[in-house]
């Protein structure tokens, strides 16, 4: 049977068999790495997506055979360490993803290699710390700790000490931690007296998964989302008992920790769904975990499937309501030229350009969309060993934002927006698209 050259069908990615013994077997992992790396070497279509592919191709090109068999398997980890599981290669570029017979799923293979490394070697104390986002952010937003961390962030000698001791790059932009967290700022139920108006695929009520970032670092963005939803007649519940989504542990290959976070969140999510709420978060990565990654890990779990179908991106939800005639367009402030960065973890949800489409409804607003990686990518941009690579990846985005001469700029991903702001280094401030929309409505 002849092998097809490429594939025009939609990707049909397969479940992650992470609980099998073979999943982290070193011999079997290396054999699959060699097979897939050989296919990638022969294609090279993804070379511009991230640093994993240039690293792989350099290893091949510098080998004695100019083929993957000339690369020492001990060097495979150099490629794995450069992958931050954005999923863009599998979802937007690779012609050999299932249902193609070669069954290449580069991100899932990188995850497997990370899980193998975690099972065999464990993780450094630095990586364990910065991937424990829930507990880390909770401690960091304590009134005393937040003041101390703010002092460290603006003290060059202390940042340089942190780089030497902890491996956190001295110039990497770090989150700001708010002692007045979102859970302290808002009530659990908001707009409970509103008339509920279901849409064709929305319930008319939203339970906001606040996330670590939304609660401890970006509460103002969640507050803007609440204002927008209530303005449009949508009742809101704040899921104050929810836990971290586990994306940072997923990136580390600690899949048992991801499973534990899932077990904490599912009862909270299912109660909200049973009470008639859709689910939503302001961080694309957190939404992706429950729309894609955790469903791949637990394909037979009916609650996981229910949660998957209930989760919305904010602008996906708003645009669906707009098409049903359930969204107000009483905008009072034009946004001008908006340089909008579409986050990778939003793009791979395959919902289309809903942020751009909805912001374009605002009169006298021109949205310039940038569909390239920002380079932040979870913990990748803050680590000493990968910060410079992150900035290199971010430069085309920063250049496009600068050349747009925009009135405002930002990303659906708060971390991406912060790195773009850091790269511009001109005193300007990134603005989350939900905050732009709240301002356009005149809601502050």
C-alpha positions as CSV (number, residue, x, y, z in Angstrom):
1,X,0.0,0.0,0.0
2,X,1.5,3.4,-1.0
3,X,2.2,6.0,1.6
4,X,0.2,9.2,1.2
5,X,2.3,12.4,0.9
6,X,0.8,14.6,3.5
7,X,-2.8,14.9,4.6
8,X,-5.7,17.2,4.0
9,X,-8.0,15.9,6.7
10,X,-8.5,17.5,10.0
11,X,-6.3,16.3,12.8
12,X,-7.6,13.3,14.7
13,X,-5.3,13.3,17.7
14,X,-5.4,10.2,19.9
15,X,-5.8,9.8,23.7
16,X,-2.6,10.0,25.8
17,X,-1.9,6.5,27.2
18,X,0.0,8.0,30.2
19,X,-1.0,5.3,32.7
20,X,0.6,2.4,30.8
21,X,4.0,1.0,31.7
22,X,5.2,1.5,28.1
23,X,4.5,5.2,28.3
24,X,7.7,6.0,30.2
25,X,9.8,3.0,29.1
26,X,13.2,4.6,28.1
27,X,13.9,2.2,25.2
28,X,10.4,2.6,23.7
29,X,10.4,6.4,24.2
30,X,13.8,6.7,22.5
31,X,12.7,4.5,19.6
32,X,9.6,6.7,19.0
33,X,11.6,9.9,19.3
34,X,14.0,8.5,16.6
35,X,11.1,7.6,14.3
36,X,9.3,10.9,14.6
37,X,12.5,13.0,14.5
38,X,13.4,11.3,11.3
39,X,10.0,12.2,9.7
40,X,10.4,15.8,11.0
41,X,13.9,16.0,9.5
42,X,12.6,15.0,6.1
43,X,9.8,17.6,6.2
44,X,11.1,20.7,8.2
45,X,7.8,22.5,7.7
46,X,7.7,23.6,11.4
47,X,11.1,25.2,11.6
48,X,9.7,28.7,12.4
49,X,7.3,27.7,15.2
50,X,9.6,27.3,18.2
51,X,13.2,26.5,19.1
52,X,12.6,22.7,19.3
53,X,12.7,22.2,15.6
54,X,15.8,24.3,14.9
55,X,17.5,22.4,17.7
56,X,16.6,19.1,16.1
57,X,17.6,20.1,12.6
58,X,21.0,21.5,13.9
59,X,21.7,18.2,15.6
60,X,21.0,16.3,12.3
61,X,22.9,18.8,10.2
62,X,26.0,18.6,12.4
63,X,25.9,14.8,12.6
64,X,28.3,12.6,10.7
65,X,25.5,11.1,8.5
66,X,23.3,14.1,8.1
67,X,20.4,11.8,9.2
68,X,18.8,11.1,12.5
69,X,20.8,7.9,12.9
70,X,23.9,10.2,13.3
71,X,22.4,11.9,16.4
72,X,23.3,10.6,19.8
73,X,20.0,9.6,21.6
74,X,21.4,11.3,24.7
75,X,20.9,14.6,22.8
76,X,17.2,14.0,22.2
77,X,16.5,15.8,25.5
78,X,17.9,19.0,24.0
79,X,14.9,19.0,21.6
80,X,12.5,18.0,24.3
81,X,13.6,20.8,26.6
82,X,12.8,23.4,23.9
83,X,9.2,22.2,23.5
84,X,6.6,24.0,25.7
85,X,3.6,22.1,24.4
86,X,1.9,24.9,22.5
87,X,0.4,22.3,20.1
88,X,0.7,24.6,17.0
89,X,2.7,22.1,15.1
90,X,0.1,19.4,15.5
91,X,-2.9,21.6,15.0
92,X,-1.8,24.0,12.3
93,X,1.3,22.7,10.5
94,X,2.0,19.0,10.5
95,X,0.7,17.0,7.5
96,X,1.4,13.7,9.2
97,X,-0.9,13.9,12.3
98,X,-3.5,11.1,12.5
99,X,-5.4,10.0,10.5
100,X,-2.2,9.9,8.4
101,X,-0.6,6.5,8.7
102,X,2.6,7.9,10.1
103,X,0.7,9.1,13.1
104,X,3.0,11.9,14.1
105,X,1.9,13.9,17.2
106,X,5.0,15.9,18.1
107,X,3.5,17.6,21.2
108,X,2.2,14.4,22.6
109,X,5.6,12.7,22.0
110,X,7.4,15.6,23.7
111,X,5.0,15.2,26.6
112,X,5.8,11.5,26.8
113,X,9.5,12.3,26.8
114,X,9.0,14.9,29.6
115,X,7.0,12.3,31.6
116,X,9.8,9.8,31.1
117,X,12.4,12.3,32.3
118,X,10.2,13.1,35.3
119,X,9.7,9.4,36.2
120,X,13.4,8.6,35.9
121,X,15.1,11.7,37.1
122,X,12.4,13.7,38.9
123,X,12.6,17.5,38.7
124,X,14.8,20.3,40.1
125,X,13.6,22.1,43.1
126,X,13.3,25.2,40.9
127,X,11.0,23.5,38.4
128,X,8.9,21.9,41.2
129,X,8.5,25.3,42.8
130,X,7.5,27.3,39.7
131,X,5.2,24.6,38.4
132,X,3.3,24.6,41.7
133,X,1.4,27.6,40.6
134,X,-1.5,27.3,42.9
135,X,0.4,27.2,46.2
136,X,3.1,29.5,45.0
137,X,0.7,32.2,43.9
138,X,-1.3,31.9,47.1
139,X,1.8,32.4,49.2
140,X,3.1,35.2,47.0
141,X,-0.2,37.2,47.3
142,X,0.0,37.3,51.1
143,X,0.2,41.0,52.1
144,X,3.7,40.6,53.5
145,X,5.0,38.3,50.8
146,X,3.7,40.4,48.0
147,X,5.5,43.5,49.2
148,X,8.7,41.5,49.6
149,X,8.4,40.0,46.1
150,X,7.7,43.5,44.6
151,X,10.9,44.7,46.3
152,X,12.9,41.8,44.8
153,X,11.4,42.4,41.3
154,X,12.7,45.9,41.2
155,X,16.1,45.3,42.8
156,X,18.7,44.4,40.2
157,X,21.3,42.8,42.7
158,X,18.6,40.6,44.2
159,X,17.3,39.5,40.8
160,X,20.9,38.6,39.8
161,X,21.2,36.6,43.0
162,X,18.0,34.9,42.2
163,X,19.4,33.9,38.8
164,X,22.5,32.4,40.3
165,X,20.7,30.6,43.1
166,X,17.3,29.7,41.7
167,X,17.8,29.9,37.9
168,X,15.2,32.6,37.4
169,X,16.5,34.9,34.7
170,X,17.4,38.3,36.2
171,X,15.6,40.2,33.4
172,X,12.6,38.0,32.9
173,X,9.3,39.8,33.6
174,X,7.5,38.2,36.5
175,X,3.9,38.3,37.6
176,X,2.7,41.1,39.9
177,X,1.0,39.6,43.0
178,X,-2.0,41.3,44.5
179,X,-2.7,41.0,48.2
180,X,-6.3,41.9,47.4
181,X,-7.1,38.8,45.4
182,X,-10.2,38.4,43.2
183,X,-11.8,36.2,45.7
184,X,-11.5,39.0,48.3
185,X,-12.8,41.6,45.9
186,X,-16.0,40.1,44.6
187,X,-19.0,38.2,45.8
188,X,-19.6,34.6,44.7
189,X,-22.8,35.4,42.9
190,X,-23.2,38.5,40.7
191,X,-26.2,39.5,38.7
192,X,-28.4,36.8,40.3
193,X,-31.5,38.9,39.7
194,X,-31.0,39.1,35.9
195,X,-33.5,37.5,33.6
196,X,-31.8,34.4,32.2
197,X,-31.8,34.3,28.4
198,X,-30.4,31.1,27.0
199,X,-28.9,31.2,23.5
200,X,-28.7,28.5,20.8
201,X,-25.6,27.0,22.6
202,X,-25.1,29.1,25.7
203,X,-27.1,28.9,28.9
204,X,-27.1,32.6,29.8
205,X,-25.2,32.1,33.0
206,X,-21.4,31.8,33.4
207,X,-19.3,30.3,36.2
208,X,-15.8,31.9,36.0
209,X,-12.9,29.6,36.7
210,X,-10.7,32.3,38.2
211,X,-7.4,30.5,37.8
212,X,-4.2,31.2,39.6
213,X,-3.4,34.3,37.4
214,X,-7.0,35.6,37.6
215,X,-7.2,35.4,41.3
216,X,-3.7,36.4,42.4
217,X,-2.1,38.4,39.6
218,X,-4.7,39.7,37.1
219,X,-7.9,40.2,39.2
220,X,-8.7,43.4,37.3
221,X,-9.1,41.4,34.1
222,X,-11.6,39.0,35.7
223,X,-13.5,42.1,37.1
224,X,-13.6,43.5,33.6
225,X,-15.0,40.2,32.3
226,X,-17.7,40.3,35.1
227,X,-18.7,43.8,34.1
228,X,-19.0,42.9,30.4
229,X,-21.0,39.7,31.2
230,X,-23.4,41.5,33.6
231,X,-23.8,44.4,31.1
232,X,-25.0,41.8,28.6
233,X,-27.5,40.3,30.9
234,X,-25.4,37.2,31.9
235,X,-25.5,36.1,35.6
236,X,-22.0,35.2,37.0
237,X,-20.8,32.8,39.6
238,X,-17.2,32.9,40.8
239,X,-15.7,29.5,41.4
240,X,-13.8,30.4,44.5
241,X,-13.2,26.8,45.5
242,X,-11.4,25.8,42.3
243,X,-7.8,24.8,42.1
244,X,-4.9,25.3,39.6
245,X,-5.5,23.7,36.2
246,X,-2.1,21.9,36.3
247,X,-0.8,23.3,33.0
248,X,2.7,23.9,34.5
249,X,2.8,20.4,35.9
250,X,1.7,19.1,32.5
251,X,4.6,21.0,30.9
252,X,6.9,19.4,33.5
253,X,5.7,15.9,32.7
254,X,4.2,15.4,36.2
255,X,1.0,13.9,35.0
256,X,0.0,12.4,38.3
257,X,-0.1,16.0,39.7
258,X,-2.3,17.0,36.7
259,X,-4.7,14.2,37.6
260,X,-4.8,15.3,41.2
261,X,-5.7,18.9,40.2
262,X,-8.4,17.5,37.9
263,X,-9.9,15.5,40.8
264,X,-10.1,18.8,42.9
265,X,-11.7,20.8,40.1
266,X,-14.2,18.4,38.6
267,X,-16.7,18.4,41.5
268,X,-16.6,22.2,41.5
269,X,-17.2,22.4,37.7
270,X,-19.9,19.7,37.7
271,X,-21.9,21.5,40.4
272,X,-21.8,24.7,38.4
273,X,-22.9,22.8,35.2
274,X,-25.7,21.1,37.2
275,X,-26.8,24.5,38.3
276,X,-27.1,25.6,34.7
277,X,-23.9,27.5,34.2
278,X,-21.4,27.6,31.3
279,X,-17.7,27.6,32.3
280,X,-15.1,30.2,31.3
281,X,-11.6,31.5,32.2
282,X,-9.5,34.5,31.2
283,X,-6.4,32.3,30.5
284,X,-6.4,30.3,27.3
285,X,-4.0,27.7,28.7
286,X,-6.4,26.9,31.6
287,X,-9.3,26.6,29.3
288,X,-7.3,24.4,27.0
289,X,-6.5,22.0,29.8
290,X,-10.2,21.2,30.2
291,X,-11.1,21.4,26.5
292,X,-8.2,19.3,25.2
293,X,-5.4,18.1,27.4
294,X,-7.3,16.5,30.3
295,X,-9.9,15.0,27.9
296,X,-6.9,13.4,26.1
297,X,-5.7,12.0,29.4
298,X,-9.1,10.7,30.5
299,X,-11.0,9.9,27.4
300,X,-13.5,7.6,29.1
301,X,-14.4,9.9,32.0
302,X,-17.9,11.2,31.4
303,X,-17.5,14.1,33.8
304,X,-14.4,15.2,31.9
305,X,-16.4,15.1,28.6
306,X,-19.2,17.1,30.2
307,X,-16.8,19.8,31.4
308,X,-15.1,19.9,28.0
309,X,-18.4,20.8,26.3
310,X,-19.3,23.4,28.9
311,X,-16.1,25.5,28.6
312,X,-16.0,28.6,26.6
313,X,-13.3,31.2,25.6
314,X,-14.8,34.6,26.7
315,X,-15.0,36.0,23.1
316,X,-16.3,32.7,21.7
317,X,-19.1,33.0,24.2
318,X,-19.8,36.6,23.5
319,X,-19.8,36.1,19.7
320,X,-22.2,33.2,20.0
321,X,-24.5,35.4,22.0
322,X,-24.1,38.2,19.5
323,X,-25.2,35.9,16.7
324,X,-28.3,35.0,18.8
325,X,-29.1,38.7,19.2
326,X,-28.3,38.6,23.0
327,X,-25.4,41.0,23.2
328,X,-25.5,44.7,23.4
329,X,-23.5,46.9,21.0
330,X,-24.0,50.2,22.9
331,X,-20.3,51.0,22.7
332,X,-19.3,54.5,23.8
333,X,-15.5,54.6,23.2
334,X,-13.7,53.6,20.0
335,X,-10.5,51.6,20.5
336,X,-8.7,52.9,17.4
337,X,-6.0,50.7,16.1
338,X,-5.6,47.5,18.2
339,X,-2.5,45.3,17.8
340,X,-4.0,42.0,19.0
341,X,-1.8,38.9,19.6
342,X,-3.8,35.7,19.3
343,X,-2.4,33.3,22.0
344,X,-1.2,29.9,20.8
345,X,-3.3,28.0,23.3
346,X,-6.4,29.9,22.1
347,X,-5.6,29.2,18.4
348,X,-5.4,25.5,18.9
349,X,-8.9,25.4,20.4
350,X,-10.1,25.8,16.8
351,X,-12.7,28.4,17.6
352,X,-11.6,30.9,14.9
353,X,-10.7,34.5,15.4
354,X,-13.5,35.4,17.8
355,X,-11.6,38.1,19.8
356,X,-10.8,40.0,16.6
357,X,-14.3,39.5,15.2
358,X,-15.9,40.8,18.4
359,X,-13.6,43.8,19.0
360,X,-14.2,44.7,15.3
361,X,-17.8,45.4,16.2
362,X,-16.7,48.5,18.1
363,X,-17.1,51.6,15.9
364,X,-13.9,53.2,14.7
365,X,-11.8,50.2,15.7
366,X,-9.3,48.4,13.5
367,X,-7.9,45.2,14.8
368,X,-4.6,44.0,13.5
369,X,-4.1,40.3,14.4
370,X,-0.7,38.8,15.1
371,X,-0.6,35.0,14.8
372,X,2.8,34.1,16.1
373,X,4.1,32.7,19.3
374,X,4.9,35.4,22.0
375,X,7.7,33.3,23.4
376,X,6.5,33.3,27.0
377,X,5.1,29.8,27.0
378,X,4.4,29.1,30.7
379,X,7.7,28.9,32.6
380,X,9.9,28.9,29.5
381,X,10.5,32.7,29.5
382,X,11.5,33.0,33.1
383,X,14.1,30.2,33.2
384,X,17.7,31.2,33.0
385,X,18.5,28.6,30.3
386,X,15.6,29.5,28.0
387,X,14.9,33.2,28.5
388,X,17.0,34.4,25.6
389,X,15.4,31.9,23.3
390,X,12.0,33.1,24.4
391,X,12.9,36.7,23.6
392,X,14.1,35.6,20.1
393,X,10.8,33.9,19.5
394,X,9.0,37.1,20.7
395,X,10.8,39.6,18.5
396,X,8.7,39.2,15.4
397,X,5.6,39.8,17.5
398,X,7.1,42.8,19.3
399,X,8.1,44.2,15.9
400,X,4.6,43.8,14.5
401,X,3.1,45.4,17.5
402,X,5.5,48.3,17.2
403,X,5.0,48.7,13.5
404,X,1.2,48.8,13.9
405,X,1.5,52.1,15.7
406,X,-1.5,51.0,17.6
407,X,-3.7,52.9,20.1
408,X,-3.5,49.8,22.3
409,X,-2.1,46.3,22.2
410,X,-2.5,43.0,24.1
411,X,-3.1,39.3,24.1
412,X,-5.7,36.9,25.3
413,X,-2.9,35.4,27.4
414,X,-1.9,37.7,30.3
415,X,1.6,36.2,30.3
416,X,2.1,36.9,26.6
417,X,0.9,40.4,27.0
418,X,3.4,41.0,29.8
419,X,6.3,39.7,27.7
420,X,5.4,41.8,24.7
421,X,5.3,44.8,27.0
422,X,8.6,43.9,28.4
423,X,10.1,43.5,24.9
424,X,8.8,46.9,23.7
425,X,10.3,48.5,26.8
426,X,8.9,51.9,25.9
427,X,6.7,52.6,28.9
428,X,3.6,51.4,27.3
429,X,1.2,49.0,29.0
430,X,-0.4,45.9,27.4
431,X,-4.1,45.6,27.8
432,X,-6.1,42.4,27.9
433,X,-8.8,42.4,25.1
434,X,-11.5,41.9,27.8
435,X,-10.3,45.1,29.5
436,X,-10.4,46.8,26.1
437,X,-14.0,45.7,25.6
438,X,-15.0,46.9,29.1
439,X,-13.6,50.3,28.2
440,X,-15.4,50.3,24.9
441,X,-18.7,49.7,26.7
442,X,-17.8,52.6,29.0
443,X,-17.7,50.3,32.0
444,X,-14.2,51.2,33.1
